Amino acid sequence: MEGVGNFYNATGTTGGKGGEFVTPTNFEELKFYVENEQSPYIILITKEFTSEQPCWVISSTGELKKEGDAGATLSTYGEILKIGSNKSLIGVGDNAFFNRIGIVAQCRSNIIIRNIRFTFNGVPTSRDGEMKVIALRNGVETLIGDPDCIGIQADKNSAKTDSGHHYWIDHCEFFNGDAAKKDRYDG
């Protein structure tokens, strides 16, 4: 599409084109490549990723429990990755899965996300009506944001200068599973 101005990119959405092809094997590697601000990457997702931090929850509500509590099932703490610009997240085969991990593009651009399954089913959430995701950071339970599989946003200050542009998301699956309230995320 022809255009002009700051948000115009004559080459279209290219993601991590020209960057290194990488295949993360654990959550820390995934986090490094996704959040890196300096380099473009084509990140190949070949397996299921979680935060790798176990916890016990009531999966239909996200209420944190202790091991052995009635109705509690083993889960993992949630996580939200803040993607850098010029990234491609490409699911390879049928096993590409972000389980209780979301992606947020906060004023970032030129991002491709393809062929990945996402869910926040069973993620621990705050019980204050806000339903914020609970992560485990340095041994402390921390509220980190909304349980959105993919969020594209800008805050009031940055939206005045750069709200992000050029996103390509296709062949992805987003699901909630058997939660008691099917629309508990953003409807």
C-alpha positions in Angstrom: 0.0 0.0 0.0 1.4 3.4 -0.9 1.8 5.9 1.8 3.9 8.7 3.2 5.1 9.9 6.6 6.7 8.3 9.7 4.6 5.1 9.5 5.2 4.4 5.8 7.5 1.4 5.1 7.9 0.8 1.3 9.1 -2.7 1.9 6.0 -3.8 3.9 6.1 -5.8 7.1 9.4 -7.7 7.1 9.8 -8.7 10.7 13.2 -10.0 11.5 14.3 -10.2 7.9 18.1 -9.9 7.6 18.5 -11.0 11.2 19.9 -14.2 12.7 17.7 -17.3 12.7 17.4 -18.6 16.3 15.6 -21.5 18.0 15.2 -20.9 21.8 15.3 -24.0 23.9 14.1 -22.5 27.2 12.2 -19.5 28.5 15.2 -17.4 29.3 16.5 -17.7 25.7 13.0 -17.0 24.3 12.8 -13.8 26.5 16.2 -12.6 25.4 15.5 -12.9 21.7 11.9 -11.6 21.8 12.7 -8.6 24.0 16.0 -7.6 22.4 15.9 -4.0 21.2 19.1 -4.0 19.3 18.9 -6.8 16.7 16.4 -8.2 14.3 15.7 -11.9 14.8 13.7 -14.6 13.1 12.7 -16.7 16.1 11.7 -20.3 15.3 9.3 -21.7 17.9 9.4 -25.5 17.8 7.9 -26.4 21.2 5.7 -25.4 24.1 7.0 -22.6 26.3 5.9 -21.6 29.8 7.5 -19.4 32.4 9.0 -22.6 33.9 7.9 -21.4 37.4 5.4 -24.0 38.8 2.4 -23.0 41.0 -1.0 -24.4 42.0 -4.2 -22.8 40.9 -7.9 -23.3 40.4 -7.7 -23.4 36.6 -11.2 -22.1 36.0 -10.6 -18.9 38.0 -6.9 -18.4 38.3 -6.9 -18.4 42.1 -3.6 -19.3 43.5 -3.6 -22.2 46.0 -1.2 -24.5 47.7 -0.2 -28.0 46.7 -2.8 -30.4 48.0 -5.7 -27.8 48.3 -9.0 -29.0 47.1 -9.5 -28.4 43.4 -5.9 -27.1 42.9 -4.1 -28.2 39.7 -0.4 -27.8 38.8 0.2 -24.8 36.5 2.9 -22.2 35.9 3.1 -18.6 36.8 2.2 -16.3 33.8 4.5 -14.1 31.9 4.3 -11.2 29.4 7.1 -10.6 26.9 7.6 -7.1 25.6 8.6 -7.7 22.0 11.2 -5.5 20.4 10.8 -4.1 16.8 12.0 -6.1 13.8 11.1 -9.6 15.0 9.5 -12.6 13.5 8.1 -15.3 15.7 7.5 -18.3 13.5 5.9 -21.5 14.7 7.5 -24.6 13.1 5.3 -27.7 12.9 2.3 -28.2 15.3 4.1 -27.8 18.6 4.6 -24.0 18.8 2.7 -23.0 21.9 2.9 -20.1 24.3 1.2 -21.5 27.4 0.4 -18.7 29.9 2.8 -16.4 28.0 1.6 -13.2 26.2 3.3 -10.9 23.8 3.0 -7.1 24.1 4.1 -4.7 21.4 4.4 -1.4 23.3 5.1 1.2 20.5 7.1 -1.3 18.5 7.0 -1.9 14.8 7.6 -4.4 12.0 6.5 -7.6 13.8 5.4 -10.9 12.4 3.8 -13.6 14.5 2.8 -16.8 12.7 1.6 -20.3 13.4 1.7 -20.2 17.2 -1.0 -21.3 19.8 -1.6 -19.0 22.8 -3.6 -19.5 26.0 -3.8 -18.0 29.5 -5.9 -20.9 30.7 -4.9 -21.8 34.2 -2.7 -18.7 34.7 -2.8 -17.3 38.2 -4.6 -13.9 38.3 -5.3 -11.3 40.9 -8.5 -11.7 42.8 -9.3 -7.9 43.0 -11.6 -7.9 40.0 -8.9 -6.7 37.6 -7.7 -10.2 36.7 -4.0 -9.2 36.3 -1.5 -11.9 35.5 0.7 -13.0 38.4 4.3 -13.8 37.6 7.1 -14.9 39.9 9.9 -12.4 39.7 13.0 -12.9 42.0 10.9 -15.1 44.2 8.1 -12.5 44.6 4.6 -12.8 43.2 4.1 -9.7 41.0 1.2 -8.4 39.0 2.4 -7.9 35.5 -0.6 -6.9 33.3 -3.6 -8.1 31.5 -4.0 -11.7 30.4 -3.9 -10.9 26.7 -2.3 -13.4 24.3 -1.2 -10.5 22.1 -1.4 -6.8 23.0 -0.6 -4.0 20.7 -0.6 -0.6 22.5 0.8 2.7 23.2 0.7 4.8 26.4 -0.6 8.4 26.3 2.9 10.0 26.0 4.4 7.7 23.4 1.2 7.5 21.3 1.8 11.2 20.4 5.0 10.3 18.6 4.9 6.6 17.7 2.1 4.2 18.2 3.7 1.3 16.4 3.0 0.0 12.9 3.5 -2.9 10.5 2.1 -6.0 12.2 1.4 -9.3 10.5 -0.3 -12.0 12.6 -1.7 -15.1 10.9 -2.4 -18.8 11.4 -2.4 -18.3 15.2 -4.8 -19.9 17.7 -6.0 -18.1 20.8 -8.1 -20.0 23.4 -9.3 -20.0 27.0 -10.1 -23.7 27.5 -12.5 -24.7 30.2 -12.5 -21.5 32.3 -15.8 -21.0 34.1 -16.2 -17.6 32.4 -15.3 -18.0 28.7 -14.9 -14.2 28.3 -12.7 -13.7 31.3 -10.0 -12.0 29.3 -11.1 -9.2 27.1 -14.3 -10.7 25.8 
